[in-house]
């Protein structure tokens, strides 16, 4: 099977780092496997609190936050707002099995995207490619200065 080249698998540069936040273990593990299979460096977390710890541990250097919209404690949207304080340009992909009013494929807020659940492997990879084509690799820009 011929696999297309993905934006995270450049032979010249580092792999894209995705902070994946999903409270359902099965969904988190399956999504992690899909993203790793196409070359992403995935940092999983089960909730917003763990995600902040993972974000700090990787030196605040992520290329994309992918989070379930509904999480225990803080929502994925609130988590995105927290990360935007130190990483204002990091793209955010929110996922949910619930339709939220005003949620569409791309938010009016810059670099916030939405992917409804359940999503297929193809839908996920296509959405990641779509987002990362618009956003250059900016690890230095995601660091607090």
Secondary structure, 3 states (H helix, E strand, C coil): CCCCCCCCCCCCCCCCEEEEECCCHHHHHHHHHHHHHCCCEEEEECCHHHHHHHHHHCCCCCCEEEEECCCCCCCHHHHHHHHHCCCCCCEEEEEECCCCCCCCCECCCCCEEEEECCCCHHHHHHHHHHHHHHCCCCHHHHCCC
